[in-house]
């Protein structure tokens, strides 16, 4: 799970410059998917890359919410 979060973080913070969406759209995910599959093999299809990005965006917001004290 941590690797998925870190890949998602890299996509949002570096590839998309902190924006929720890249200006050049979904081409980014297809390019990253191809590069990662060539470098690391299976598990880096476009859909998985999209899910990693979503995981980071959701979990990042969830972490920012302070826990309720009992």
VMD Tcl script that draws the C-alpha trace (Angstrom):
set ca {
  {0.00 0.00 0.00}
  {2.80 2.42 0.83}
  {4.31 2.02 -2.64}
  {0.93 2.79 -4.25}
  {0.66 5.91 -2.09}
  {4.19 7.01 -3.00}
  {3.64 6.47 -6.72}
  {0.38 8.43 -6.50}
  {2.17 11.18 -4.56}
  {4.87 11.39 -7.20}
  {2.30 11.68 -9.97}
  {0.37 14.46 -8.24}
  {3.25 16.43 -6.73}
  {5.86 16.15 -9.47}
  {4.17 15.19 -12.72}
  {1.05 17.33 -12.13}
  {2.85 20.02 -10.11}
  {0.46 19.66 -7.17}
  {-2.71 20.03 -9.24}
  {-5.44 17.40 -9.09}
  {-5.21 17.11 -12.88}
  {-2.36 17.56 -15.31}
  {-2.80 20.14 -18.05}
  {-1.95 17.56 -20.69}
  {-4.69 15.20 -19.48}
  {-4.78 11.44 -19.50}
  {-1.77 11.14 -21.82}
  {0.37 11.48 -18.70}
  {-1.07 8.30 -17.19}
  {-0.60 6.34 -20.42}
  {3.02 7.49 -20.74}
  {3.79 6.71 -17.08}
  {2.12 3.32 -17.40}
  {4.21 2.41 -20.43}
  {7.45 3.60 -18.81}
  {6.80 1.78 -15.53}
  {5.79 -1.47 -17.26}
  {8.97 -1.40 -19.34}
  {11.06 -0.76 -16.26}
  {9.32 -2.92 -13.62}
  {6.96 -5.30 -15.46}
  {3.36 -6.18 -14.62}
  {1.14 -4.20 -12.29}
  {1.56 -0.79 -13.86}
  {-1.28 -0.68 -16.36}
  {-2.99 2.66 -16.99}
  {-5.90 1.66 -14.74}
  {-3.56 0.78 -11.85}
  {-1.69 4.08 -12.26}
  {-5.02 5.92 -12.18}
  {-5.99 4.04 -9.00}
  {-2.64 4.88 -7.35}
  {-3.19 8.56 -8.12}
  {-6.74 8.43 -6.73}
  {-5.53 6.59 -3.63}
  {-3.04 9.36 -2.91}
  {-5.61 12.12 -3.45}
  {-8.18 10.50 -1.15}
  {-5.78 9.32 1.55}
  {-3.96 12.67 1.60}
  {-7.25 14.46 2.34}
  {-8.22 11.83 4.92}
  {-4.92 12.30 6.77}
  {-5.51 16.05 6.97}
  {-8.73 15.56 8.97}
  {-7.92 15.56 12.70}
  {-9.14 12.56 14.65}
  {-12.00 13.19 17.09}
  {-10.96 13.01 20.69}
  {-13.11 10.89 22.96}
}
mol new
graphics top color blue
foreach p $ca { graphics top sphere $p radius 0.5 }
foreach p [lrange $ca 0 end-1] q [lrange $ca 1 end] { graphics top cylinder $p $q radius 0.2 }
display resetview
